[in-house]
Amino acid sequence: MNMKKTAFKTLALIFTVLTLLGSLYVLLQRGQVSPGYAVIPMLFAILFIQLSHSVPW
């Protein structure tokens, strides 16, 4: 597998986990904190997922 593709997939996985942790934090705080804790990492996850799909084998 291409080194770039592996790096993009790893970063996508990291940011997806951060998204889940951010959403858990928002839920545990009963919505009193900014939902950006979950939204911003997901934007980066989507970006890296798209980049991993655009890199040729």
C-alpha positions as CSV (number, residue, x, y, z in Angstrom):
1,M,0.0,0.0,0.0
2,N,1.1,3.5,-0.7
3,M,2.7,5.4,2.2
4,K,0.5,8.5,1.6
5,K,-2.6,6.4,1.6
6,T,-1.6,4.7,4.9
7,A,-0.9,8.0,6.5
8,F,-4.2,9.5,5.4
9,K,-6.1,6.4,6.7
10,T,-4.3,6.6,10.0
11,L,-5.1,10.3,10.4
12,A,-8.8,9.6,9.4
13,L,-9.0,7.0,12.1
14,I,-7.4,9.3,14.7
15,F,-9.8,12.1,13.9
16,T,-12.8,9.7,13.9
17,V,-11.9,8.6,17.4
18,L,-11.6,12.2,18.4
19,T,-15.0,12.9,17.0
20,L,-16.5,10.1,19.1
21,L,-14.8,11.3,22.2
22,G,-15.9,14.9,21.5
23,S,-19.5,13.8,21.1
24,L,-19.3,11.8,24.3
25,Y,-18.0,14.8,26.1
26,V,-20.8,17.0,24.8
27,L,-23.4,14.4,25.8
28,L,-21.9,14.0,29.3
29,Q,-22.0,17.8,29.8
30,R,-25.6,17.7,28.8
31,G,-25.1,20.0,25.8
32,Q,-23.7,22.9,27.9
33,V,-20.4,22.9,25.9
34,S,-19.8,23.7,22.3
35,P,-20.7,21.0,19.8
36,G,-17.6,22.0,18.0
37,Y,-15.7,19.4,20.1
38,A,-17.3,16.8,17.9
39,V,-17.8,18.7,14.6
40,I,-14.3,20.0,14.0
41,P,-12.5,16.7,14.2
42,M,-15.1,15.1,11.9
43,L,-14.4,17.7,9.3
44,F,-10.8,16.7,9.4
45,A,-11.7,13.0,9.3
46,I,-13.8,13.5,6.2
47,L,-11.0,15.4,4.6
48,F,-8.5,12.6,5.2
49,I,-10.9,9.9,4.1
50,Q,-11.4,11.8,0.9
51,L,-7.7,12.2,0.4
52,S,-7.1,8.5,1.0
53,H,-9.6,7.7,-1.7
54,S,-8.1,10.1,-4.2
55,V,-4.6,8.7,-3.9
56,P,-4.0,6.1,-6.6
57,W,-2.6,2.7,-5.7
